Amino acid sequence: MSALHPDWLVPDWPAPRRVRSVFTTRAGGVSASPFDAMNLGDHVDDAPASVAANRQALARASGATPIFLRQVHGR
C-alpha cells in the first residue's frame, strides 16, 4: 500500500503476505454531508457517482482491487 490517506489505519496483525487490509475513515473522499467524504457504502442513499469515485480513490491509493462486503444484522 503506497499512497494511503494519513488518517486511514493499516492494522499490524499476523497474516499471509498476500493478505492486506486497510480501515478507511471519513477522510479523503468526495461525498457530501451527511456522508462526509469517504463513504464507500452503496446502500445508504449517497450519490452513486460519489461512492464510485470514493471506491476508485481507495483502489488507486491501495494499489489493489477492494472487496466490499454487506454486513447483515439479524437472522
Secondary structure by P-SEA (a helix, b strand, c coil): cccccccbbbbbccccccbbbbbbcccccccccccccccccccccccaaaaaaaaaaaaaaaccbbbbbbbbccc
